[in-house]
Amino acid sequence: MDLSRNSEESIAYMIDAIKTKLRVASGAAIRADFVNPDLFEDLKDIYELVASKERFSVSEIDAIVSELGKLRKS
């Protein structure tokens, strides 16, 4: 997967990987089609952070999910 390209496939891949790694219970609330493509680089930053860590505290998960919420389309 080429995550350097801003595409629907890249966004979907990163969102799925984030949800899987965080084991988000309400994964339906975080969907790739809700992400504003103009904020692709922000999503990529979140993805890279999540991919780089093995474990997350509850407060870290809350903060990450909150940041993902900021990437929603208006």
CNS distance restraints for C-alpha pairs under 8 A (distance, minus, plus):
assign (resid   1 and name CA) (resid  10 and name CA) 7.10 0.50 0.50
assign (resid   2 and name CA) (resid  10 and name CA) 7.00 0.50 0.50
assign (resid   3 and name CA) (resid  10 and name CA) 5.46 0.50 0.50
assign (resid   3 and name CA) (resid  44 and name CA) 7.82 0.50 0.50
assign (resid   5 and name CA) (resid  10 and name CA) 6.94 0.50 0.50
assign (resid   6 and name CA) (resid  10 and name CA) 6.50 0.50 0.50
assign (resid   6 and name CA) (resid  11 and name CA) 7.30 0.50 0.50
assign (resid   6 and name CA) (resid  37 and name CA) 7.10 0.50 0.50
assign (resid   6 and name CA) (resid  40 and name CA) 6.27 0.50 0.50
assign (resid   7 and name CA) (resid  11 and name CA) 6.28 0.50 0.50
assign (resid   7 and name CA) (resid  37 and name CA) 7.86 0.50 0.50
assign (resid   8 and name CA) (resid  12 and name CA) 6.04 0.50 0.50
assign (resid   8 and name CA) (resid  32 and name CA) 7.61 0.50 0.50
assign (resid   8 and name CA) (resid  33 and name CA) 7.90 0.50 0.50
assign (resid   9 and name CA) (resid  13 and name CA) 6.05 0.50 0.50
assign (resid  10 and name CA) (resid  14 and name CA) 6.18 0.50 0.50
assign (resid  11 and name CA) (resid  15 and name CA) 6.13 0.50 0.50
assign (resid  11 and name CA) (resid  32 and name CA) 5.94 0.50 0.50
assign (resid  11 and name CA) (resid  35 and name CA) 7.73 0.50 0.50
assign (resid  11 and name CA) (resid  40 and name CA) 7.39 0.50 0.50
assign (resid  11 and name CA) (resid  43 and name CA) 7.78 0.50 0.50
assign (resid  12 and name CA) (resid  16 and name CA) 6.08 0.50 0.50
assign (resid  12 and name CA) (resid  31 and name CA) 7.71 0.50 0.50
assign (resid  12 and name CA) (resid  32 and name CA) 4.86 0.50 0.50
assign (resid  12 and name CA) (resid  33 and name CA) 7.77 0.50 0.50
assign (resid  13 and name CA) (resid  17 and name CA) 6.11 0.50 0.50
assign (resid  14 and name CA) (resid  18 and name CA) 6.08 0.50 0.50
assign (resid  14 and name CA) (resid  43 and name CA) 7.69 0.50 0.50
assign (resid  14 and name CA) (resid  44 and name CA) 7.35 0.50 0.50
assign (resid  14 and name CA) (resid  47 and name CA) 6.01 0.50 0.50
assign (resid  15 and name CA) (resid  19 and name CA) 6.15 0.50 0.50
assign (resid  15 and name CA) (resid  30 and name CA) 7.41 0.50 0.50
assign (resid  15 and name CA) (resid  31 and name CA) 6.95 0.50 0.50
assign (resid  15 and name CA) (resid  32 and name CA) 6.00 0.50 0.50
assign (resid  15 and name CA) (resid  47 and name CA) 7.72 0.50 0.50
assign (resid  16 and name CA) (resid  20 and name CA) 6.07 0.50 0.50
assign (resid  17 and name CA) (resid  21 and name CA) 6.07 0.50 0.50
assign (resid  17 and name CA) (resid  47 and name CA) 7.68 0.50 0.50
assign (resid  18 and name CA) (resid  22 and name CA) 6.02 0.50 0.50
assign (resid  18 and name CA) (resid  47 and name CA) 6.22 0.50 0.50
assign (resid  18 and name CA) (resid  50 and name CA) 6.47 0.50 0.50
assign (resid  18 and name CA) (resid  51 and name CA) 7.68 0.50 0.50
assign (resid  19 and name CA) (resid  23 and name CA) 5.64 0.50 0.50
assign (resid  19 and name CA) (resid  24 and name CA) 5.39 0.50 0.50
assign (resid  19 and name CA) (resid  27 and name CA) 6.30 0.50 0.50
assign (resid  19 and name CA) (resid  30 and name CA) 7.88 0.50 0.50
assign (resid  20 and name CA) (resid  24 and name CA) 7.04 0.50 0.50
assign (resid  21 and name CA) (resid  50 and name CA) 7.26 0.50 0.50
assign (resid  21 and name CA) (resid  51 and name CA) 7.67 0.50 0.50
assign (resid  22 and name CA) (resid  50 and name CA) 7.87 0.50 0.50
assign (resid  22 and name CA) (resid  56 and name CA) 7.48 0.50 0.50
assign (resid  22 and name CA) (resid  61 and name CA) 6.84 0.50 0.50
assign (resid  26 and name CA) (resid  30 and name CA) 7.53 0.50 0.50
assign (resid  27 and name CA) (resid  31 and name CA) 7.40 0.50 0.50
assign (resid  30 and name CA) (resid  34 and name CA) 7.34 0.50 0.50
assign (resid  30 and name CA) (resid  68 and name CA) 7.63 0.50 0.50
assign (resid  30 and name CA) (resid  69 and name CA) 7.76 0.50 0.50
assign (resid  31 and name CA) (resid  35 and name CA) 7.22 0.50 0.50
assign (resid  34 and name CA) (resid  71 and name CA) 7.92 0.50 0.50
assign (resid  34 and name CA) (resid  72 and name CA) 5.22 0.50 0.50
assign (resid  34 and name CA) (resid  73 and name CA) 5.76 0.50 0.50
assign (resid  35 and name CA) (resid  39 and name CA) 7.60 0.50 0.50
assign (resid  35 and name CA) (resid  71 and name CA) 5.45 0.50 0.50
assign (resid  35 and name CA) (resid  72 and name CA) 4.61 0.50 0.50
assign (resid  35 and name CA) (resid  73 and name CA) 5.65 0.50 0.50
assign (resid  36 and name CA) (resid  40 and name CA) 7.28 0.50 0.50
assign (resid  36 and name CA) (resid  71 and name CA) 5.81 0.50 0.50
assign (resid  36 and name CA) (resid  72 and name CA) 5.46 0.50 0.50
assign (resid  36 and name CA) (resid  73 and name CA) 4.57 0.50 0.50
assign (resid  36 and name CA) (resid  74 and name CA) 7.86 0.50 0.50
assign (resid  39 and name CA) (resid  43 and name CA) 6.50 0.50 0.50
assign (resid  39 and name CA) (resid  71 and name CA) 6.29 0.50 0.50
assign (resid  40 and name CA) (resid  44 and name CA) 6.16 0.50 0.50
assign (resid  41 and name CA) (resid  45 and name CA) 6.20 0.50 0.50
assign (resid  42 and name CA) (resid  46 and name CA) 6.41 0.50 0.50
assign (resid  42 and name CA) (resid  71 and name CA) 7.79 0.50 0.50
assign (resid  43 and name CA) (resid  47 and name CA) 6.10 0.50 0.50
assign (resid  43 and name CA) (resid  68 and name CA) 7.33 0.50 0.50
assign (resid  43 and name CA) (resid  71 and name CA) 7.41 0.50 0.50
assign (resid  44 and name CA) (resid  48 and name CA) 6.11 0.50 0.50
assign (resid  45 and name CA) (resid  49 and name CA) 6.23 0.50 0.50
assign (resid  46 and name CA) (resid  50 and name CA) 6.18 0.50 0.50
assign (resid  46 and name CA) (resid  64 and name CA) 7.34 0.50 0.50
assign (resid  46 and name CA) (resid  68 and name CA) 7.96 0.50 0.50
assign (resid  47 and name CA) (resid  51 and name CA) 6.00 0.50 0.50
assign (resid  48 and name CA) (resid  52 and name CA) 6.06 0.50 0.50
assign (resid  49 and name CA) (resid  53 and name CA) 6.68 0.50 0.50
assign (resid  56 and name CA) (resid  60 and name CA) 5.84 0.50 0.50
assign (resid  56 and name CA) (resid  61 and name CA) 6.31 0.50 0.50
assign (resid  57 and name CA) (resid  61 and name CA) 6.33 0.50 0.50
assign (resid  58 and name CA) (resid  62 and name CA) 6.19 0.50 0.50
assign (resid  59 and name CA) (resid  63 and name CA) 6.15 0.50 0.50
assign (resid  60 and name CA) (resid  64 and name CA) 6.14 0.50 0.50
assign (resid  61 and name CA) (resid  65 and name CA) 6.08 0.50 0.50
assign (resid  62 and name CA) (resid  66 and name CA) 6.05 0.50 0.50
assign (resid  63 and name CA) (resid  67 and name CA) 6.21 0.50 0.50
assign (resid  64 and name CA) (resid  68 and name CA) 6.21 0.50 0.50
assign (resid  65 and name CA) (resid  69 and name CA) 6.23 0.50 0.50
assign (resid  66 and name CA) (resid  70 and name CA) 6.66 0.50 0.50
assign (resid  67 and name CA) (resid  71 and name CA) 6.96 0.50 0.50
assign (resid  68 and name CA) (resid  72 and name CA) 7.30 0.50 0.50
